[in-house]
């Protein structure tokens, strides 16, 4: 079992949808599906019930979810300790921007930010103003 498999499991459980979880994690739907299949296969369990195109947590998945979250929280805390010791700024930053801002204003600023903080993973979602607002309000973007 890997931390990536746990991250994917938690994302799918929280989103209730393989594709949406994959998009949120920045991976392909097939990679997310493969990680879930591998996790289930490695341990001989079924974590999700698949009904047509829908997916829901199985009983085992419900029992496993709080443990998976706890492991991810502990891993984040451990990473935080190392980052504090090394004084390296790391993490992830999700930005939602309109087409014009994303095309003309944002690239120079992202490049400068990345040069100053190379350990921060940047992700940008482009949409119209209403989509940017919704992404920020729903927590899918840190800022817009």
Phi, psi and omega in degrees: 000131181246163176297324178298317178299319179295317178300316180294316179302311182296318180297316179295318179298318182287324182271338182065022184202126184296313184294316179297320178296316180299316179299317180298325181273350181076032178234170179281157178298322181292326177293320178295314179300317180296321180295319179293315178300317180295318179297315178295317182293317181301328186247003177061039181231166173245117181268334182229149169261130180254121180235101185062237179268356182267157179220136178220155181295133172280173180303317178297320178299319177298320180289326185280330187305310180296327178291318179297318178296320180297319179296316180295322177297317179294320178296320178295320178296318179297316178298320179300320178299313180295322179293321178297318181294318182275351182056032176266130176277122182219171179134208179222153181222121181253126185239135172249133183216151175286164185304313183295313179298315182294328182277322190247320187267318190287321187306313180297319182290321177294320179297317179294318179297315180297323178293322180285326184228071186295341181275356178270124178277121180259138172224140183235131174247131182251133179198186176280174185302318180297319178295322177298312180300315180297317179300319180290314182295325180277356179082009179279346176226143178288323174202166183221000000 
